[in-house]
Amino acid sequence: MSTPLLELEGVQSYYGSAHILHGLDLRVNAGERVALIGRNGVGKTTVVNTVLGLAALRGGRVALAGRAMPRPRTYMAAQRGVVVVPQGRRIVANLTVEENLKLGAATGRTGHWTVPEVYKLFPILQERAHTPGTALSGGQQQMLAVGRALMANPSLILLDEPTEGLAPVIVDQLGVIFNEVARQGTALLLIEQNMTLVARVAERYCAMAKGSVVAQGVVAQTSLDELHAHVMV
Ligand SMILES: Nc1ncnc2c1ncn2[C@@H]1O[C@H](COP(=O)(O)OP(=O)(O)OP(=O)(O)O)[C@@H](O)[C@H]1O
């Protein structure tokens, strides 16, 4: 079997003295589309933060593209081809759309994704190229956040609740985009509360409760009701 792009084994992670992840196991292989689901507060964002070094890894193992990262850092993840589209998008306010996109290329990784290729995927970003990034609508800002991540030519994108607060028509458009990005060969870890989108995009799901993965399965063999059961309060 090929080396996983992302592998967490028995991960224990903390914010200060708050112990959030309790022996979490998760693996994403090249080209896979995996959904990470679970109720609010179970620790999904903390998985991302652990990979970026924003939550403290105090037990277990994190490996990126086969290399163990005892002290993960954001730049290490990007260098190893793992890029995050953060919750809340974090578009830089005083930069234009195009300048925000170019920020994503800072790792120097080359590949399919360039500014023109991102504009082909999101024509609206080209139309608004010289507009301040934060002047865009919520859906357009999410497209910009995805485009910026693609500019790093990642092998894996971690998407943290990308459709939060967006209208259903925009959510549908993003689903098409995520599938197109995956078709180009980029693996996805999709943290998502919208199970219809999960069913449309992901092949496999991992469901979390209280800081660990408690169930997993093949999305095509799982009903929407079963998926919803993992996220309902
Ligand atoms: N900086 C922090 N310091 C201390 N505790 C935190 C911090 N950030 C998050 N937490 C706590 O860690 C737990 C897991 O939060 P996390 O954001 O990972 O959950 P989540 O599953 O992503 O939830 P949501 O869907 O609400 O984003 C929660 O109890 C939260 O209150």
The ligand as a MOL file (V3000), in Angstrom:
LIG
                    3D

  0  0  0     0  0            999 V3000
M  V30 BEGIN CTAB
M  V30 COUNTS 31 33 0 0 0
M  V30 BEGIN ATOM
M  V30 1 N -7.7270 27.6380 22.0870 0
M  V30 2 C -8.4320 26.7940 22.8550 0
M  V30 3 N -8.1670 26.6560 24.1770 0
M  V30 4 C -8.8590 25.7730 24.9520 0
M  V30 5 N -9.8580 25.0040 24.4930 0
M  V30 6 C -10.1810 25.0880 23.1810 0
M  V30 7 C -9.4830 25.9970 22.2990 0
M  V30 8 N -10.0320 25.8570 21.0640 0
M  V30 9 C -10.9990 24.9230 21.1800 0
M  V30 10 N -11.0840 24.4760 22.4560 0
M  V30 11 C -11.9910 23.4330 22.9590 0
M  V30 12 O -11.6050 22.2060 22.3500 0
M  V30 13 C -12.7460 21.4070 22.0960 0
M  V30 14 C -12.7270 20.9700 20.6560 0
M  V30 15 O -12.8840 22.1250 19.8180 0
M  V30 16 P -12.8090 22.0280 18.2350 0
M  V30 17 O -12.9070 23.4210 17.7130 0
M  V30 18 O -11.6730 21.1960 17.8220 0
M  V30 19 O -14.1630 21.2470 17.9240 0
M  V30 20 P -14.9110 21.0460 16.5480 0
M  V30 21 O -15.3400 19.6130 16.5260 0
M  V30 22 O -14.1100 21.5560 15.4260 0
M  V30 23 O -16.2150 21.9270 16.7610 0
M  V30 24 P -16.9010 23.0230 15.8320 0
M  V30 25 O -17.7310 22.2610 14.8890 0
M  V30 26 O -17.7020 23.8000 16.8240 0
M  V30 27 O -15.8140 23.8340 15.1780 0
M  V30 28 C -13.9690 22.2380 22.4650 0
M  V30 29 O -14.3920 21.8160 23.7400 0
M  V30 30 C -13.4300 23.6480 22.5120 0
M  V30 31 O -14.1220 24.4060 23.4670 0
M  V30 END ATOM
M  V30 BEGIN BOND
M  V30 1 1 1 2
M  V30 2 1 2 3
M  V30 3 2 2 7
M  V30 4 2 3 4
M  V30 5 1 4 5
M  V30 6 2 5 6
M  V30 7 1 6 7
M  V30 8 1 6 10
M  V30 9 1 7 8
M  V30 10 2 8 9
M  V30 11 1 9 10
M  V30 12 1 10 11
M  V30 13 1 11 12
M  V30 14 1 11 30
M  V30 15 1 12 13
M  V30 16 1 13 14
M  V30 17 1 13 28
M  V30 18 1 14 15
M  V30 19 1 15 16
M  V30 20 2 16 17
M  V30 21 1 16 18
M  V30 22 1 16 19
M  V30 23 1 19 20
M  V30 24 2 20 21
M  V30 25 1 20 22
M  V30 26 1 20 23
M  V30 27 1 23 24
M  V30 28 2 24 25
M  V30 29 1 24 26
M  V30 30 1 24 27
M  V30 31 1 28 29
M  V30 32 1 28 30
M  V30 33 1 30 31
M  V30 END BOND
M  V30 END CTAB
M  END
